[in-house]
Structure formats: C-alpha cells, structure tokens
Amino acid sequence: MNKKLFYVSVFLVLALFLSGCSSNLPTIPGTSTEETKIKTVVNEYYLALSNMDWNKAKGYCIPGSEPYYAISQVEALINNYSIYCNVIAFNALISIQDVSINGNYSMVTGYVTALATACGYVIYNSEGYSYIYLQKVGNTWKIYNLD
C-alpha cells in the first residue's frame, strides 16, 4: 500500500511540474518573464529538432529566415538517408549561457551539440558555441538567425 501511495504522489508531483511548463511559466528569481520566454523558445526549438518534428521547429522561426530554410535542408538530408536506412537519429542540444534583450530583439549565447546518425554511422556532427538571434513578433519570440 505504501508503494502505491508513493507512486501516486510521484505522479501528482510530476503532473504539477509538467503543467507549469506552459507559456505562463513562473519567473525564476533574478530573471525576467521575457528572458524565460526566450529560453523556452530556444529550448523547445532544439527539442523539436531532436524529435525530428520539422514543422514544429519551423514554428519557432520567422518564416523565410535562414534557420527556417536550414530546417528544410536538414529534413531533406534525413529523408535521403531514410531511403537506404530505417534507423536514423538526430540529437540537438543547447546549454544556454546568456540571454541579452534589447527591445524587440534578443541574443542567446549557448553551447550547441548536434549529431545525426543513420544505421549507426555519423552523417553530421557539430558542437561549439552559438549565437541565436530572436525577434519579438506580437507577444512571441521567434528565431531569425543562427551563428
């Protein structure tokens, strides 16, 4: 019975935590609401790439921007390999180091690692510091450039 109660408690705590992962995130002391929104957009962008959810990743970009079209190129590369191989993985992670905001523009500095494999062979591997530039469109931050 104690195990059941423990698992139910863990589930409820997890559910409460996950329900807080929305656009109305509580502000972490020492950070602004806009900074929190920016970090969420950048992290969700890399998560969408890792899940190979290309349309979702594009949704975090300004349509017509360089990153928007780069997603299409990555998608085409993965699709080409999928013709010959049914085991494909793409992992993209960022460790955000700094966020600076200047009006409706923002720059995020972070350490990015990206790895794509097909049938166990590395087809793309990159890591290093990157700058992600965002623009506020309405009440939403969108990525418009990556360096």
Rosetta blueprint (number, residue, H / E / L):
1 M L
2 N H
3 K H
4 K H
5 L H
6 F H
7 Y H
8 V H
9 S H
10 V H
11 F H
12 L H
13 V H
14 L H
15 A H
16 L H
17 F H
18 L H
19 S H
20 G L
21 C L
22 S L
23 S L
24 N L
25 L L
26 P L
27 T L
28 I L
29 P L
30 G L
31 T L
32 S L
33 T H
34 E H
35 E H
36 T H
37 K H
38 I H
39 K H
40 T H
41 V H
42 V H
43 N H
44 E H
45 Y H
46 Y H
47 L H
48 A H
49 L H
50 S H
51 N L
52 M L
53 D L
54 W H
55 N H
56 K H
57 A H
58 K H
59 G H
60 Y L
61 C E
62 I L
63 P L
64 G L
65 S L
66 E H
67 P H
68 Y H
69 Y H
70 A H
71 I H
72 S H
73 Q H
74 V H
75 E H
76 A H
77 L H
78 I H
79 N H
80 N H
81 Y H
82 S H
83 I L
84 Y L
85 C L
86 N L
87 V L
88 I E
89 A E
90 F E
91 N E
92 A E
93 L E
94 I E
95 S E
96 I E
97 Q E
98 D E
99 V E
100 S E
101 I E
102 N E
103 G L
104 N L
105 Y E
106 S E
107 M E
108 V E
109 T E
110 G E
111 Y E
112 V E
113 T E
114 A E
115 L E
116 A E
117 T E
118 A E
119 C L
120 G L
121 Y E
122 V E
123 I E
124 Y E
125 N E
126 S E
127 E E
128 G E
129 Y E
130 S E
131 Y E
132 I E
133 Y E
134 L E
135 Q E
136 K E
137 V E
138 G L
139 N L
140 T E
141 W E
142 K E
143 I E
144 Y E
145 N E
146 L E
147 D L
